Every structure is written in C-alpha cells, then in structure tokens.
Amino acid sequence: MKPVNEILSVSIVGCGWYGWPLAHRLKSLGWKVKGSKSSKAGVDALCGSGIEGYLLDLDPQPKADVQQALFDADVLVVNVPPRRRPDLGRYHLEQMRALSGLMAGSRIEKVLFISSTSVYPNVNRIVTEHEHLSPDKPAGKVLKRVEGFWRGNPRLRTTIVRFAGLVGEGRDPGRFLAGKRDVKNANAPVNLIHLDDCLAITIEILKQDLWGETLNACCPGHPTRRDFYQAAAGKAALVAPTFSDEPTTAFKQVDSSLLTHLLEYRFQHPDPMDFP
C-alpha cells in the first residue's frame, strides 16, 4: 500500500453530493485538495469551507476561463454525471473531451473516473466487470462511451469506479417510491451503495495507488425491491409503496467481489436493510 503522504494533491472536478465530502475527507487526512464548482457562489462556498476552489462550467465547452492551477495535481477525480437532455450522448462526450483538452498540458497522469452501474443492461442475472454488455438506457450508453474515452488516453492511468444507486445524506431511499402503487419488479434485487462506502472506497484506491482497473462499487446485500423500499418508507415515516404481483422480468445484480478482493475492502454498510 502506498502511504498517504506520498500522494501530494488531488483535484476533484465536480464537488457536489459526493465530491464535496470527498474533498473534506481527503483534507482531513492531510492531503492537498482542490475542487471545482460550476458557479461563482459554489466556488465561494467551497473556498469558505477550506477547500481550494475553482470555477469550471462545461456547456459542453468551458463557459469561462479556467485557471490551470486546478490541474496542478497528482490525481484528477472526474465526477461529472451526464445531464438529462435530448443530445445527452454527444453533449456529455464533448464535455469530457473539453476537460481532457484543458488538462492536456498538466502533470496529471492518474484519473479516477466516477461512472455508474447503469452501464449494465437488465439481463436477469449477476453482472461483473469482465463482461462486454451493451447498456439499455441512454445514461448507461453515454457513460460506457466516456469510460472508453478516458481509458483510451495512452498518457493517463485511469481507474473507473461504477457506483450503484447512491444513498446517504440528502438521498433518503424512503422517498424514492413512497406512496406509489403497483410498482413492478417486486422481487428484483436492489443495487445500492451508501455515501460512507463511496468515500472510503475512493480513499482506498488513492492510498493503494490502484490504476488501470474497472471496479463495481455496490454493497454485497441485495434485498428485494419490495422488502427494501417498504422498509425504507417505514423508517422515513412515509406511506409505503405497494408492488404488483406480476413476475419480475427486468433486473440485474451487481457483483463487487473484484473491488473487495483488489482493495481488501470490507463494506461499512454491507446490507441495505441496515442503512442508517
């Protein structure tokens, strides 16, 4: 394992729900951290919280001049989810090309790209990183292309982390289906991960200097949609959803055993039924 103090600095492009706490967690470990926001108010808030903040708004090209100091780092964490829009595929890929162009003259050689398990289609079985499957949803299709874009850059050592459904502060799963009736696929397994594990896994990748990998990041517990969302609604004191008794016809179960093996990682919240 590579000692923390050998990695001098990390820049995080996209300090939102995941990137903001990641920046502060890394800073608390003694790392030099920089981060970007897409508005001046966001940059001011980031700086006010003790993180070196920079303005970066890709639409898909930068809307304003970008300070190259953002890319003066050992590692770049790219956390820019696709935006919902009619030209999603072209737009998001152009955002990533613009970002790659901005950092082309920098010293960055290591990239951690945050992707999603939406790259997997519903094949009604367990899915792993070793499979070559075609996504069935627009966001999954563009993420698969963007993964290939970053991995195809010979100058970079890129690791891709595919997070499952995100749960944590501000994302209460009890609200996701509360009050809905006759929801389909009652017995499909859920694929979720808690923010605590998202942060801990990221830190372990950086600590252990693990590059050139593609990793699923999904907690090992997979209760059914019916069991999980009804229990989550109850915890949130909301109306529990009801589910159709029709046979479950569309699902996948995301396997993260490669991640747990390579990082020797134990999930802090392995069972979604026990999420705080």
C-alpha positions in Angstrom: 0.0 0.0 0.0 1.3 3.5 -0.9 1.5 5.8 2.1 -0.9 8.7 2.1 1.8 11.3 2.3 3.3 10.2 -0.9 0.3 11.4 -2.8 0.6 15.2 -2.6 -2.5 16.5 -4.2 -5.9 15.6 -5.6 -8.2 17.7 -7.8 -11.9 16.9 -7.8 -13.9 18.0 -10.8 -17.4 18.2 -9.6 -17.8 18.9 -5.8 -21.4 18.0 -5.4 -23.1 15.4 -3.2 -20.1 13.0 -3.4 -17.3 15.4 -4.4 -17.8 17.9 -1.6 -17.5 15.4 1.3 -14.7 13.6 -0.5 -12.7 16.8 -0.6 -13.1 17.4 3.1 -12.4 13.8 4.0 -9.1 13.9 2.0 -8.2 17.2 3.5 -8.7 15.8 7.0 -6.2 13.1 6.1 -3.6 15.7 5.3 -3.8 15.8 1.5 -3.7 18.9 -0.6 -7.1 19.2 -2.2 -8.6 21.3 -5.0 -12.1 21.2 -6.3 -14.3 22.7 -8.9 -17.9 24.1 -8.9 -20.0 25.3 -11.8 -20.9 28.7 -10.3 -19.1 31.5 -8.5 -21.3 31.1 -5.5 -20.4 27.4 -5.4 -16.7 28.3 -5.6 -17.0 30.8 -2.8 -18.7 28.2 -0.7 -16.0 25.7 -1.4 -13.3 28.2 -0.5 -15.2 29.3 2.6 -15.2 25.6 3.7 -11.4 25.4 3.5 -11.0 23.8 0.0 -9.1 25.5 -2.8 -11.9 26.1 -5.2 -12.0 26.8 -9.0 -14.8 27.7 -11.5 -15.4 25.1 -14.1 -18.7 25.0 -16.0 -18.7 22.8 -19.1 -21.5 23.5 -21.5 -20.0 21.5 -23.2 -17.0 23.8 -23.7 -16.0 26.0 -20.7 -18.3 29.0 -20.2 -15.5 31.0 -18.7 -11.7 30.9 -18.5 -10.4 28.0 -16.4 -7.4 28.5 -14.1 -4.8 25.9 -14.9 -3.9 25.7 -11.2 -6.9 23.4 -10.9 -4.9 20.8 -12.8 -1.7 21.1 -10.9 -2.2 17.9 -9.0 -1.1 14.3 -8.9 -4.6 12.8 -9.4 -7.7 14.0 -11.0 -11.1 12.7 -9.8 -13.7 13.3 -12.6 -17.2 13.4 -11.1 -19.4 14.9 -13.8 -22.7 12.9 -14.2 -24.5 13.1 -17.6 -27.2 15.8 -17.7 -30.6 14.9 -18.9 -31.1 16.5 -22.3 -32.1 15.4 -25.9 -28.5 15.4 -27.1 -27.2 13.6 -24.0 -24.7 11.3 -25.8 -22.9 13.9 -27.8 -23.1 16.6 -25.1 -21.5 14.6 -22.3 -18.8 13.2 -24.5 -17.9 16.7 -25.7 -17.8 17.8 -22.0 -15.2 15.1 -21.3 -13.2 16.0 -24.4 -13.1 19.6 -23.3 -12.0 18.6 -19.9 -9.3 16.4 -21.4 -8.1 19.3 -23.5 -7.9 21.6 -20.5 -5.7 19.2 -18.6 -3.6 18.2 -21.6 -0.6 20.3 -20.6 -0.7 19.4 -16.9 1.3 17.0 -14.9 -1.7 14.8 -14.2 -1.1 11.2 -15.2 -3.7 9.4 -13.0 -7.5 9.8 -13.4 -10.3 8.3 -11.3 -13.5 8.4 -13.4 -16.8 8.1 -11.5 -19.2 6.0 -13.5 -22.4 4.1 -12.8 -23.7 0.6 -12.8 -26.3 1.9 -15.3 -23.7 0.7 -17.9 -25.2 -2.8 -17.4 -28.4 -3.8 -19.0 -31.1 -5.8 -17.2 -30.0 -9.3 -18.1 -31.8 -11.0 -15.2 -28.6 -12.3 -13.5 -25.4 -11.3 -11.8 -23.2 -8.9 -13.7 -19.4 -8.3 -13.4 -16.8 -6.0 -14.8 -15.4 -8.7 -17.1 -18.5 -8.8 -19.3 -18.9 -6.9 -22.5 -22.6 -5.9 -22.3 -24.4 -3.2 -24.2 -26.3 -0.7 -22.0 -30.0 -0.4 -22.5 -30.5 3.1 -21.1 -29.3 6.5 -22.5 -27.2 7.4 -19.5 -25.6 4.0 -19.5 -24.8 4.2 -23.2 -23.0 7.5 -22.9 -21.2 6.5 -19.7 -19.8 3.4 -21.5 -18.5 5.6 -24.3 -17.0 8.1 -21.9 -15.3 5.2 -20.0 -13.7 4.2 -23.2 -12.7 7.7 -23.9 -10.7 8.0 -20.7 -9.3 4.5 -20.8 -8.2 5.1 -24.4 -5.9 8.0 -23.5 -2.4 6.4 -23.5 -0.9 9.3 -21.4 -3.2 8.5 -18.5 -3.5 5.7 -16.0 -7.3 5.6 -15.4 -9.4 3.7 -13.0 -13.1 3.6 -13.4 -15.5 3.1 -10.4 -19.1 2.2 -11.2 -21.2 3.3 -8.3 -24.6 1.6 -7.8 -27.6 3.6 -6.6 -26.5 6.3 -4.2 -27.9 6.6 -0.7 -26.8 8.9 2.1 -27.3 12.3 3.5 -29.9 14.1 1.3 -30.8 10.9 -0.6 -33.3 9.1 1.6 -34.4 5.9 -0.2 -37.6 6.0 1.8 -38.7 8.9 -0.5 -37.8 7.2 -3.8 -41.0 5.1 -4.1 -43.1 6.4 -1.2 -46.8 6.3 -1.9 -46.6 4.7 -5.3 -49.0 1.9 -6.2 -48.5 -1.4 -8.1 -44.8 -0.9 -8.6 -43.3 -3.5 -11.0 -40.4 -6.0 -10.4 -41.2 -6.5 -6.7 -38.7 -9.3 -6.4 -35.8 -7.7 -8.3 -32.6 -7.3 -6.2 -31.6 -3.7 -5.3 -28.2 -2.5 -6.2 -27.2 0.3 -3.8 -24.2 1.9 -2.0 -24.0 4.3 0.9 -22.1 7.5 0.7 -19.8 6.4 3.5 -18.6 3.5 1.3 -18.3 5.7 -1.8 -15.8 7.9 0.1 -14.0 5.0 1.8 -13.5 3.1 -1.5 -12.2 6.2 -3.2 -9.7 6.8 -0.5 -8.5 3.2 -0.6 -8.0 3.5 -4.4 -5.8 6.6 -3.9 -4.0 5.1 -0.9 -3.2 1.8 -2.7 -2.3 3.5 -6.0 -4.7 1.2 -7.9 -4.8 2.3 -11.5 -5.9 0.7 -14.8 -8.9 -1.1 -13.2 -12.7 -1.0 -13.7 -14.5 -1.7 -10.4 -18.1 -2.2 -9.5 -18.9 -0.5 -6.2 -22.2 -1.9 -4.8 -22.9 -3.2 -1.4 -23.0 -7.1 -1.2 -26.5 -7.2 0.2 -29.3 -7.4 -2.4 -32.8 -7.4 -0.7 -35.8 -7.3 -3.0 -37.3 -4.0 -4.1 -40.4 -4.8 -2.2 -38.7 -5.5 1.1 -36.2 -2.7 0.9 -38.5 0.2 -0.3 -41.3 -0.7 2.0 -38.9 -0.8 5.0 -37.2 2.4 3.9 -40.6 4.2 3.7 -41.4 3.0 7.1 -38.1 4.3 8.6 -38.9 7.7 7.0 -42.5 7.7 8.4 -43.8 7.8 4.8 -46.6 5.9 3.0 -45.0 2.6 1.9 -45.3 1.7 -1.8 -47.3 -1.3 -2.9 -46.0 -3.7 -5.5 -47.6 -5.7 -8.3 -47.6 -9.4 -8.1 -46.6 -9.7 -11.7 -43.5 -11.8 -12.3 -40.2 -9.9 -12.1 -38.9 -9.5 -15.6 -36.2 -6.9 -15.7 -33.3 -6.9 -13.2 -29.5 -7.2 -12.7 -27.5 -8.0 -9.6 -24.2 -6.1 -9.5 -21.2 -8.1 -8.1 -18.4 -6.1 -6.4 -16.2 -9.1 -5.5 -13.3 -7.7 -7.7 -13.3 -4.5 -5.7 -13.3 -6.2 -2.3 -10.5 -8.6 -3.5 -8.2 -6.0 -5.0 -8.6 -3.4 -2.2 -9.1 -6.0 0.6 -12.2 -3.8 1.3 -15.0 -4.5 3.8 -18.1 -2.5 3.3 -19.2 -0.3 6.2 -22.8 -0.8 5.2 -23.0 -4.2 3.5 -26.8 -4.7 3.9 -29.2 -2.0 2.5 -31.8 -3.1 5.1 -29.4 -1.7 7.8 -28.6 1.6 6.1 -28.6 4.4 8.7 
